Every structure is written in structure tokens, then in C-alpha cells.
Amino acid sequence: MPDDEGAALHAAALVAVTEMPGCPVVEVGTYCGRSAIWLGDAVERAGTGSRVLTIDHHRGSEEIQPGWEHHDPTVVDPTTGRMDTLPFARAAIEAADLAATVVLVVATSMDAASLLAAAPAMVFIDGGHGDDETRADAAAWLAKVPIGGYLAVHDVHDDPSTGGQAPRRYIHDPAVAAGFEPVSTTGSLRILVRRRLGVAP
Ligand SMILES: C[S@@+](CC[C@H](N)C(=O)[O-])C[C@H]1O[C@@H](n2cnc3c(N)ncnc32)[C@H](O)[C@@H]1O
């Protein structure tokens, strides 16, 4: 995540937990913790008793597995031969001194959504980027955001030549139809706020 997108995420999270003190910020897709640190710093600065729940199975999305362009071989566990980004995320959160604020949830997005009862002040979706994964994340998470809560979606591209279309087609656009109003665009990061409780088509 580039710094301008991180700063936009930080600003939105700060507003979200100031307006909804105590409510969590949920991130779908921790990877090695970079965006979680932006979110954690915002929540600590707000000082309103919220925390960040950052969710990842830590086995990597389909599009970052071996053989794909953005695969990083250093995050493969040599014992199992599978990606495991959890040690990197834990180290990054601890190095940033944010372990008390950022809770690492090792789970699939679907399992975490089914277990989370609290209304989130903000949900940031940056998990799997395929059609099925983005559809499932939208189905699991959009309905959880209350009126006044925020939604952030990464890798939203209007122009197919700049990136994949699934996050826009299956998360961003259905969110707008379900009562979210666009607030800002920074790079491929979109921030929205919920104005009414609609149902995504
Ligand atoms: C694009 S990376 C997240 C990057 C991170 N938000 C950042 O900016 O630093 C996507 C992550 O989503 C995780 N992921 C993909 N599908 C998932 C699912 N269904 N449940 C949980 N995590 C998932 C992958 O393991 C991967 O680490």
C-alpha cells in the first residue's frame, strides 16, 4: 500500500472511531501488517477505546501464490512449503508497538464475519481479489456496517487496463447500491460512508 493510500486509510479510521467510540475497525487481509499499522496508529491516536481486528488465514491469496507476479518466496514456510505471513505480521505489529491495539485474527474472512457480533466503525476490505472471493467478502461484511460507519475498499479500478475489476464490480458498486456514499478516492483506495441500510443487489 503506497503512503498516500495509507494516509487516507488512517484519516478515515480516525474519524470512524471518533464518531463511534469503542467500535472496532475490521481489516480483511492483513498480509504482513503494513495497512494494519496505519489503522492501529489511527485508533491509538483517537484514544476512544476501539481496536483493530485484522483478519487473514495467512496462506496468501490465489494471485500471490508461487508462479504469480507478486509472489514473495521469503514468506514461504520451508517446512510446509506453504505461504505463512503470520510471523511477519506479528513482528511488524510488535515492532510498531501496536500489539495492544491491533488484534491478529487468524481465520478466513467468512469465519471471522460469522463470529463478529460487534458493529464495526469501519471495515477495510483487501483480501482475495478474485470474483468469488470479492463476492463472498461483500456478502459477509457490507451488511455489518451500521449507518454512519465507514467502508474502505482497496484495488478499485475504473479502467481495466490499470487493474482487476472484481473489487469494484463485486464490493464497491454493490456497496453504493446498498446505501454507501463515496467519500474519497486515493490511488486505488476508495472510502465510503453508510447513509442508509439497503441491500446489495
Ligand atoms: C492484498 S493482501 C493484504 C495487504 C494488506 N492489506 C496491506 O495493505 O498491507 C491480501 C491478503 O488477504 C488474505 N486473504 C485472501 N483471501 C482471504 C480469505 N478468504 N480469508 C482471510 N484472508 C484472506 C491473503 O492471505 C493475503 O495476505
Ligand as a Chemical Component Dictionary entry (heavy atoms), coordinates in Angstrom:
data_LIG
# 
_chem_comp.id                   LIG 
_chem_comp.type                 NON-POLYMER 
_chem_comp.pdbx_formal_charge   0 
_chem_comp.three_letter_code    LIG 
# 
loop_
_chem_comp_atom.comp_id 
_chem_comp_atom.atom_id 
_chem_comp_atom.alt_atom_id 
_chem_comp_atom.type_symbol 
_chem_comp_atom.charge 
_chem_comp_atom.model_Cartn_x 
_chem_comp_atom.model_Cartn_y 
_chem_comp_atom.model_Cartn_z 
_chem_comp_atom.pdbx_ordinal 
LIG C1  C1  C 0  -3.561  -7.829  -0.715 1  
LIG S1  S1  S 1  -3.093  -8.754  0.702  2  
LIG C2  C2  C 0  -3.463  -7.608  2.014  3  
LIG C3  C3  C 0  -2.494  -6.455  2.072  4  
LIG C4  C4  C 0  -2.623  -5.585  3.315  5  
LIG N1  N1  N 0  -3.989  -5.094  3.497  6  
LIG C5  C5  C 0  -1.674  -4.405  3.236  7  
LIG O1  O1  O 0  -2.011  -3.420  2.541  8  
LIG O2  O2  O -1 -0.604  -4.453  3.856  9  
LIG C6  C6  C 0  -4.433  -9.895  0.795  10 
LIG C7  C7  C 0  -4.391  -10.842 1.993  11 
LIG O3  O3  O 0  -5.700  -11.408 2.093  12 
LIG C8  C8  C 0  -5.578  -12.730 2.584  13 
LIG N2  N2  N 0  -6.809  -13.432 2.186  14 
LIG C9  C9  C 0  -7.247  -13.691 0.928  15 
LIG N3  N3  N 0  -8.429  -14.309 0.963  16 
LIG C10 C10 C 0  -8.758  -14.450 2.268  17 
LIG C11 C11 C 0  -9.872  -15.038 2.950  18 
LIG N4  N4  N 0  -10.894 -15.571 2.298  19 
LIG N5  N5  N 0  -9.875  -15.017 4.296  20 
LIG C12 C12 C 0  -8.832  -14.473 5.002  21 
LIG N6  N6  N 0  -7.753  -13.895 4.408  22 
LIG C13 C13 C 0  -7.716  -13.893 3.057  23 
LIG C14 C14 C 0  -4.308  -13.279 1.971  24 
LIG O4  O4  O 0  -3.761  -14.341 2.765  25 
LIG C15 C15 C 0  -3.411  -12.030 1.901  26 
LIG O5  O5  O 0  -2.493  -11.988 2.971  27 
# 
loop_
_chem_comp_bond.comp_id 
_chem_comp_bond.atom_id_1 
_chem_comp_bond.atom_id_2 
_chem_comp_bond.value_order 
_chem_comp_bond.pdbx_ordinal 
LIG C1  S1  SING 1  
LIG S1  C2  SING 2  
LIG S1  C6  SING 3  
LIG C2  C3  SING 4  
LIG C3  C4  SING 5  
LIG C4  N1  SING 6  
LIG C4  C5  SING 7  
LIG C5  O1  DOUB 8  
LIG C5  O2  SING 9  
LIG C6  C7  SING 10 
LIG C7  O3  SING 11 
LIG C7  C15 SING 12 
LIG O3  C8  SING 13 
LIG C8  N2  SING 14 
LIG C8  C14 SING 15 
LIG N2  C9  SING 16 
LIG N2  C13 SING 17 
LIG C9  N3  DOUB 18 
LIG N3  C10 SING 19 
LIG C10 C11 SING 20 
LIG C10 C13 DOUB 21 
LIG C11 N4  SING 22 
LIG C11 N5  DOUB 23 
LIG N5  C12 SING 24 
LIG C12 N6  DOUB 25 
LIG N6  C13 SING 26 
LIG C14 O4  SING 27 
LIG C14 C15 SING 28 
LIG C15 O5  SING 29 
# 
